[in-house]
Each structure stands twice: as C-alpha cells, then as structure tokens.
C-alpha cells in the first residue's frame, strides 16, 4: 500500500497549496482589486441566504459508505466493519467513529444520493471543486474563484484563501477568470499560533516602510512613463490598485485573523491541534473578518488498502473533531446562518471491499455534508440502494450542489461570464438548484 500522503495515481500531497497569488511585489493582489472593481453586478441576483463558504476538502476520495451512509443490511463483502449510531437529527444514523458529528447532525444536511461518472482523482477533483465536468476546451474556475469574481469582499482582506492541497493546483485555481482570482496561499502550518500567507505577510526582515519606499520608487518610474503613454488612465488605475494592495498589507484585520493566539487554548484544542484543526479555526476567523471563501484540506482518503484501520485510527477522529467544532463554533458565534460549510471529496469508494481490506474508486454513489447558509438542518437527502451501488431516490450531481450553493449566495447559477477571448460561459452549465436542500 502506498504512503497515505500519496494517492494511487502517484500524486504526493504537499502540506500546503503551491498555486495562487504571486508574491508581495507581484501584480496579483492589485489585479484582484482592479478586476473586482470592474466587475459588473450580476443581473440575475437570487435571494441571498449566505455570505461566505468554508469548503472542507477530503482529498483522495473518502469512503462515505463507511461514514455518512452505512449499509448494515448489505451482504458480507459490502457491509463494513463499523456500527451505526443515532444522531441529534431524528431518524438519521451515521458511523460510530463520528460521535461529535452525530451530536451536530441537527445542524446539517447529509446528501446521500450524489453521483457522477469520473472515477479518476484529477478530473473528479476538477468536477467537484468547480461544479463543471472537465473539458479540454475550457479550464473552469474553482468555486472560490467564482465567489471572488461575483461577491464583493470586505475592505482590507483577501477574498479567497486556501489551506492545504487541492490536488494538482488547477482544481483550486481561477481557470478562465485569470490568475487575479487565484487563492491566497497559506504557507506551512501555524508557527507559534501565526500563519505566513503569501501576498499578505511581508518577507522576513522586510518592513512595511521599506515596501512603501519601493512603491514610491515604482510610482516615480510610472510617472516618467506616463508622459509617453497615451493610455495614462491605465497607469493611474494600476497605481490606485497598488495603493489598495498596500492598504491590505497595512490592515490589522487580516493579520489578526491569522493570529490564533487571540483564541483561548480551550477553543484551539476543541478544533484539534492538527493542521486541519487549526486551519479550520483560522477559516472561521477569516470569515469573521470578511473573507468570502476558505478551503481547508485533510488528505489521505485514498484507502485502497486497510480502509477501516485508516478511518478508525487516523481519518475519522480528525474529521469528527474539526468539522463538529467548526459547525458548533459558527453557530455559537452567530455566524452559521450566513456561512455555508461544505464537506466533500472527489468521489466515494466501492461498496465491495477488496482483498486488501480496502475500497477502490467509486463515483456512482457518494455522500457530502452541508451546513448553515440557508441549507436545511437535520435532513438526509436521497437514498442509495441496499448495496450502496447507486442512488435509489433523488439523485443529484456535483454541479447541482454547486448551483444550489451559489443560489444560496444570491448568485444566479446560470448567469454567464466572459472568457478573455470573449466567449460567454454559464457558471454551471448543467447544474440545477435542488429546492429540497434549502430551508
């Protein structure tokens, strides 16, 4: 069996995202601000039930048949090793190794009838993280990049932040929207309660005064070129957005959000003193500060071998602690009503257990969890057949989930955006809103 940090297609998960915004002196942050200011207000506004999203990404394809949709009546070879336990939501049972999520189930929707047809990590990740089936003709933007493009962010904070690996980078990036809408990158784990974030944190030994001096030098060069430039408005505009970029660097709002030392030790321990635990806590703080979309990742779900041991000893305890803490904390802070929590991976795993006590790739049935932001509470949507092979009732697809999330954000999921070449593309070309998921 491969190391749990490497999936079966040979992809090694690094600790944190290596794509996204350029460095402090790059144009990515000014581009974000410029393009955001130029963005038109969408014509097809929906009723906005939510303002932001925290996406908990389970990289590798979790065995949701052993988590959210167990098959206790299935025959040997399909029925897993875990028992079901009751939850705080009437009539809903989940895995015994998710006891804290069982207590939190009255705040969640579990979608048990999700399915698609792509059992390969890379393309399936693109489908789940963009809401569009992969296409050789178009690189679709991540959900976070769409949110950046369509939702105005609070002043002084980045709109889209990503912790952890979203596979090969393209799945978490801006696609046809351009690099200006890539996520801000969290570099490494929290060091003494603080994170370093490319584009937000200055390099070691470099002060804000030095940055401002360098910026003034650049402005002098710009003024020199302006005289020879017929399109001086462009230069003025870039100068203005560079000044806004400096304002984000000056802002205490973002730096404070990343400073977990402002939380009590009890709160930090409740989330878990792990990368995903502290990342989820930072995500809550970022949403509080006005960030629109945050992705946190827990890898290692590619369990072709020893599936039950990996879930029991390593994966489910971390997920149970962190996801339940995030949902409960958002509720306690009065934020859950306006924040969507979305927990998903790229596909499920085979109902049939293989000879290595593992489960293989299976996209034809899977489950995801949604909470807050206008979604129903204490609800299980759809069912699978007795062996968990395929949806039996109310089947839905990744683009349907994406369309419903964006509808709750007040965005028409069928509105069109223009590619740089002038081609109009719907946000989710095949997705439909699922009314029964909405409270």
N, C-alpha and C positions, 0 to 999 in steps of 0.2 A: 504493500500500500504506500502511495506517495505521501510525503510530508503534508500535514493538514494545511500548511500555508501555500501549497501549490496544488492547483486543480488538475483534473485528469487530462486536460488539453495542454498542460505544460506551462501554465501561466503562474508565475510567482507573485504573490500578493505582497507588495511593499507596505510598510506601515502606513504611509500617508500619500495622498494624491500627488502625482508628479506633473499634472497638467494644470492649465488655468491661467490666471493673470500673470503678466510679466513682472519683473522686479520693480522695486520702488521707483526707479527712474524711467521705466518703460511707459508706453502710452496707454496701457490697458485701462487703468483707472480713469484717466481723462476721457478715453473713448467710451467707457461705460457711462460716464456723466453726460458726455455730449450726445450720445445716441439716445439715452433715456430722455433728455430734454427735447430731442427732436421727434420722439415717438408720438404718433397720433393717439388720441383717446379712442379706444375701440368703439365701433358703432353698436355692436350687439351686446351691451352690458346686461348681465344677468343679476338677479338678486344676490348680493354678496353676503354669504354666511360666514366666511373666514377671511383672514388677512394674511396668513402665513402657513408654511408647511415644514414639518420636520420629517424627513424621509429616513427611516431606519432600514438600511440595506443589508440583507443577509447573503453575502457573496458566496457563490458555489452551488446554490440550489438546495434549499432546506427540505428535509423530509416532512412536509406538512401533514402527511398521513399519520405521523407519529407525534404531532404537536397539536394541531387545531381540529383535526377531522379523523379521529381514530376509527378503525374498523373492528370492533370487538367481536362481531358475528361472522367475520370472514374466516375462511378455512386456514389451516396451518400453511405456512409459507407466504401468507399475505398478512395475517394478523400479527401485529408487532408484539414486543415484549412489555409494553407499558400499559398500565391501567388508566381508565378514565376517572376523573373526579368531577363532582358538581362544582358549579361556579356561582357567583353572585347574580348571574343572569338566569332567570327562570328557564329551565329546560335545556340549557347549554352545558355540555361537558367538554373538558379538554384534558390534556396529558397531566398525569400525576406529578411530573417534574416541572410543571409551571404553576406552582401553588399561589404565588403572588399575583400572577396574571389571572388566575381563577377568581381571586378576590376583586380584581379590577374589571372583570368582564362586563359588569353592568354599565360601564362607560364606553364599551367598544362595539364595533360591528366586525364579525368574522365572515368573510366571503369565502364560502366553501365550494363554489361552483365555477371558479376561474379556470380557464383552459386556453392553450394556444398550441401551435404545431411546430415549435422550433426547439428541439432538444439539445442544442449546442450552446455552450456558455456565452460566447461573444455575441452572436446575433440575438439570442434570447435576452441578454442584458440590455442590448440596444432597444428591443421591443418594450421591455418593462420600464426602462428609465426614460424613454422618450414618448411612449404612447403611440408609436408608429412602427409598423413592420419594417425591418431593414430593407433598404433599396440601394442598388448600385448607382442609381442616378441622383440620389439626394442624401445628404448627411443631415439627419433630423436633429434638432436641438434637444438637450436634456430638459426635463420638466423644470428644473431650477433656472435654466437659461430662459425658458419661455416666461417664467414668473418675473425674472429680471426685466425682460423686454416689456411686459404688459402691466406690471404693478409698480407704481412709484414707491421707491424706498424712502425711509426716514433720512433726514439730513445727517451727515456725519457718520454713516455706517455703510458697509458694503451690502449689496442686495442679496448675494448668493455666496454661501460659504460651504466648503466640503471638507469633512474629516474622513480619512480612510480612502481605500482604493475602490474605484468604480471600474473594475476590470482594466481595459486597455486604454483608458483615457477618453476615447471618442464617445463612449456611452455617457460620460458625465459632462461633456463639453457642449459648446454652443452651436455646432453644426453650421447650417447655412446662415445663422444670425451673425456669425463672425466672432473673433476672439474677444471682442469687448464684453461679451456676455458669458464668458467662461467663469467658473467659480473662483473665489479667492481660496488660496491653498493654505491649509494648516500644516505646518512643517514640524513633524515629530510630535511626541507626547508632551503633555503639560510638564514644564520644568519648574518645580517648586510652586506649583499652582498657576503658572502662567504659560501661555502658548506663544509661539512665534508664528506670525502669519505673513506670508509674502505679499507685499503691497500695502501692508498696514504697519508692520513693525520695522523700524529702521535697523540697518545692519549694525553689528556690534562696533562700538567706537565711533559711530556717526551720529551727530546731534541734529536736532530739528533746525537750529540756526545755520549749520553747515548746508543742510538741504535748501533752506530758504536763500542762502547766498548763491548756491549753484543755480537755483531757479531764477534769481535776478540776473545772473550772467546770461542764462538762456534767453531771458526777455530782451536783454540788450542786443543779442545776436538777432532775435526775431525782428526788433525794430529796424535793425540795419537792412535786413532782407525785405522788410515791408515796403520800403521805398521803391524797390524794383518789382514788387509783386502786385499785379493788377487785382488779385483777389485778396485784398487786405482783410476782408471780413473773416476769411478762414483763419488767418493768423490770429486775429483778435479773439475769435471763438476758441481756438485751441489754448490761447493764453488764459481765457476765462475758466476753461475746464481744468487747466493745470492748477489754477488758484483754488478751485473747489477740491482738487485732489489733495492739496496741502491742508485744506480745512479738515478733511477726514483724518489726515495724519495728526493734526493738532487736537482733534476731538478726544476728550476723555471717554466719550460714550462707548466707543469700540474697545479701547484698551481696558476699560473697566469690565466689559462683558467677558473678556478673555481671562480676567483675573479671578480664578476660582477661590483664592484665599479670602475673598469677601463673603463666601458662604461658610456656614458652620461646618465643623468636622462631621457632625451627625448627618447633615444633608449630603455631603460628599460621600460618606460611607454608605448611605442609603442607595445612591446611584451605583456604587461599586467603584473601588479604586483600581479600575482597569481602563485601558484606552477607550473602549466604547462607553463605559460608565461616565468617565469624566468628560468625554466628548458630548454625550447626551446632556449632561448638566450645562456645559458651555453652550450647547444649542438652545436650551431654554433661556439662558441669559442673553444670547444673541437675538432671539425672537423678542424678548422683552425690550431690547434696545432698538428694535425696528427693522431687523433683517427679515427678508421675505422668505427665504428658502435655505434650509440647512440639511445637509446629508451627513449621516454618521454610519459607519460600516462595521460589521462584525463578519469576518471571513472564516473559512474552514468548514463550510457546509457541504463540501463535495464528498459525501460519505459512501463511496463505493465499497469500502470495507469497514467492518466494525462500527456500523451505523449507530447501534444502540448504545454502545460504550461511549462513543464520541458525544452523543446527545446527552446521555445521563451525567457524565463526569465533567464535561467542559462547556458545551454549547448552550444547552438549555438553562443551566444555572445562571450564566452571564446574561442571557437574553431575558430571563424571568425577572432578575433583579433590576436591570436597567430599564426595560420597557415599562414595567409596572411603576417604577419610581418616576419616570418621565411623565406618564399619564396622570398619576396621582398628584405630582408636584404642579403640573399645569393647572389641574383642577383647583388645587389649594390656592394658587396664585391668581385665580380668576381668569386664566388665560385659555383654558381648554375650549371654551365655546367659540373662540376665534382662531384657534390653531388646529390644523389638521396634522395628526400623526399617522403615518403610512408605513407599515412594516411588511416588507416583501423581499423575495429573491427572484432569480431569473426563471426558475421552473420548480416543479416538485420532484419527487423521486418515485421510482417504480413501486406499485403495490406489491409486486412479487419480490421477495427477499432473495438475494443471490447467494452463491455458495460461500462467499466471504462474510456472511452476516451483514451485508451492506445492501443498499438500494441504489439503483442506477438512475440515469436521467429520465425524467418523465414530465412532459409538458402538457399532456392531455387531461390532467387534473391536478389542481394545486389550491392552496388557500393563502389569503393575505388578511391582515388585520388593519382596520381603520378606526380612528377615534377622534372625537372633537370636531370642530369646524363645520357643523351642520349635518354630520352623519348620525344615523340612528344609534341609540345606545341599548346595550343588552340584546343584540339582534344577531342571528346567524342567517346569512343569505344563501339560499340554494342548498342543494344536497348532491352527493355523489352516489353512484350505485353501490351495492352491498360489498363489492370488492375494491371500491375506490378507484376504478379504472377510468371513469369519465363522469361528467356532470349528469345527474338524473333530472334535476329541476333547475330552472332559472340560470342557464349557462351564460357566462359573460367572458369577456376578453380583456387583455391589458389596456387596449385603447378605450374600452368602456369605462374602466376605472379611472384612467387619466381624464377622460371627458367629464366624468362626474366630479372629480377633484376640482377641475378648473371651473366648472359651473358653480360650485360652492364658493370659489374665489371671485365670483362675479364676472367671469370671462366666458364669452360665447365659445364653446369648443369647436365650432365650425367656422369661426371667422378666419380670414385669410391674412397671411403675412407675405411680404415680398422678399424673394431672394435677391442677392446683389445683382443677378442678371436680369431682374425684373419679372421673374416667374412668380405668380401667386400660388401659395400653398396653404391649405387648411391646416389648422393646428393639429387636429386628429382626424385624418381623412375618413376613417371607418368607425370611429368611436361614437357611442351613443350614451347619453346620460341614463343612469339607472334610477328611476324615481324612488324605488323601494329602499334604496340606501340612504335617502335623505330624510332627516327628521322633520 
